[in-house]
Amino acid sequence: MICSDFERVPRNAAENVGDTRDSDEPGPTVPADRIVALDALRGFALLGILVINIWLFGMPTVASFNPTLYGEFTGVNYLAWAVSHVFFEQKFVTLFTFMFGAGMVLFLESKARKDQPGRRLHLSRTFWLLVIGLGHAYLLWWGDILVFYALCGFLVVWVWRWRPGRQLVLGTVMFAVPSALYLLVGVGYLSLGTEERAGLEEGLLAKFGAERSPEREIEIYQGGWLEQMTHRAPVVFEAHTIGFLFEAFWMLGGLMIVGMALYKWGLISNQRSTRFYRRVFVGVGGLGLALVLAGVWVREEVAWETVPVLTLAFQFNYWGALFLATGYLAGIMLLCRRFQEGIVVRALAAVGRTAFTNYLLQTVIATSIFYGHGLGLFGQLSRVELLGVVVLIWAIQIPLSMWWLERFRFGPIEWLWRTLTYRKRQPLRLDS
């Protein structure tokens, strides 16, 4: 399947994505039947996520909430933050979450066409995603998103058959819930007097306490794995409980449902016209960019006070990212049509086909660079230097993904996930 040939992509794209073997036995998608545009978009999203995750890998937590509170924030380091915030923050996780929702529908459509137990298989694969995610979160890195995806996957699957219009409305309403909660807090903050605001600001920063202060975090993550574990476990538990109930479910679950709608409308599988994608790229993407830039201006206007930044200024990027990510989606579809056999599309598709493996590999490489059981550079690099680490990891992952897929059907973690899901060892080598 070539992603640029519009006439060859049916309205139900799942027809060309399911397992085409003669047997009715449930199994994963064979490589030849994949839609390249979906893989390229997934790879693009996976690579872009690292630009923001690198802050969480390499700097104390407070730096991701308010960059003025830790590290050099002038000159090239301010520029590094600005580029990362404007073009990457929230945009690529939005894309990746769109893809997760779209993939859910694609998977279930494929199984339904062959009268296979799609929902049972979905619950099985989501269970194993949860298991792998819990191991990743507690044993390696507190910033894991797999657990959130799995928990949302158990819940949002029940609307996969809805009409796309209803899905779009539900997804958008869910996505708006965290925004509304933060907005209420921000408005309440503005109604306070100067002394009360200062007290709230101080109280928020004190929430980090001695254990989550920048100095303490640096000490912990430059230390041994066991010390990291004792710090990481309660942080992860809080995220998986309170964080999930009040924010992650609504944001990520909403984006997954929006992704379902976008897939059913043919946006994600490159079924719309070139003119349509151009309009989305310029119009929708341009609107998103304008909102994000307005948010940067608001941050400067409130002098980077933490509460207004987290509750009010963040709104511009929260909603702007939704539009800008949709513009990126259109751009990748256009790229696939224009350069269907080009090295960029092939590289992105290779990363996308091994996205699960590459996501975990990013953690392994980054923690080996920053944590004490590796080079111990946590808290030691500036923002612009962290972007250099991103490029280094990309330089490892992209050629490695292409090399691997010249020899194997799936990435190693993808293979394990499929084997666990179908309860049968899947073939791995291309010649098997």
C-alpha positions, 0 to 999 in steps of 0.5 A: 500500500502506498500512502499517496495513491488516493484512489487505491485507499478505500473508504474503509481503510481497515480493508487494507490493514487487516490480516490477509491470511486465508486462516480465520485464526486471529492474528496481527496485521502483516507488514505488507498490508499496513497503511504507510501514512498511519505508520509515518504519522505515528513515527513523527509523533513518537520522535516529537514526544522526546523533545518534551520528555527530555525535560522530564528525563534530564531536569527536576520536575519543577522545571517542566511546570515553570522554566524560570524556576530552574536552569538558565533561561536566557539567550539560546536556552530561552530560544530552546524552550520557546521552540520546544514549547511552541512547536512540540509541547502537547502537540505530539502527545496529541498526535500520538493519542489520536493515533491510539484512538484510531488504531483502536477502531482499525483493530476492532473493524478488522476483527469484526470483518472476520467475525473474530472476538475483537473486543476480547482481543482488545481487552487482552492487548490492553491488559498487557499494555497495562502490565508493560506500562506499570513495569516501565513506570515503577521500574524505569521512569515516572513519566510513563504514558502507557498506563494512562493509555491502557486505563483509557483504552479499557473505558473509551472502547465502548464508543468505537461504533458511534458515528464520528460526529457524536465521537467528536462532540464527546471527545471535545467535551471530555478534553475540555474538563481539565481546562475548565477546572484549571480555568476556575482555579485561575479565575479564583486566583485573580480574585485574591489580594496581593498577599493571598496570591503570594501565599498561594504561590508559595504554597504551590511551590512548597507542595514539592517539599524537601523530597521534590525540591530540585536539589533533592531530585538531583541527589536522588536521580544521580544516586542508585536505582533503589533510591530512585525507586523509593522516590518514583513509586509514590509519584507514579501512584499519585499520577495513576490515581488522582492524576488519572481521575482529575486530568489524564482520563479526560484529556487523553480519553477525549483525544482518543475519541477524537482520533476515532472520529478523525479516522472514520472521516478518513483524515488519519488514513490519507483518504481526503483530497490534497486540497483539503489537507492543504487547507487544514495545514494552513488554516487549522494549523495556523490557528493553533500556532497563533493561540500558542504564541498568544500563550507565550505572550500571556506568560510574559505578561504575568511575569511567569507567576506559577499559578497563572502560568499553570491555570491561565496561560496554559489554556492557550497551548492546551487548545492551540496544541489541538489545532496545531497537531491537526495541522501537523497531521495534514502536513504528514499526509501531504508529505506522504503523497509528495514523497511516497518513496522518499527516505523521510517517509520511509524513516518515519514509517519505520519508527512508527512500526516500531513505536512501542519498542522505540518509546521504551528505548528512549527511556533506556537511553535517556535514563542511562545518560541522566540517572546515577546507574548511568552517566549521572547527568541529571540536572547538569545539562542546559535546555539547549544541550538537552535538545542535542541529546534528543538529536543523538537519540534520534540518530540512534533510533531512526537507522536502527528501526530501518535496519531492524525492519529489513530483517524482522516483521515487528519490533521486539516489544511489538512482537512480545505484545502480539504474542501475549495478546494472541496467546501464540508465538508470532513469527518474527523474522521476515523469512519465517 
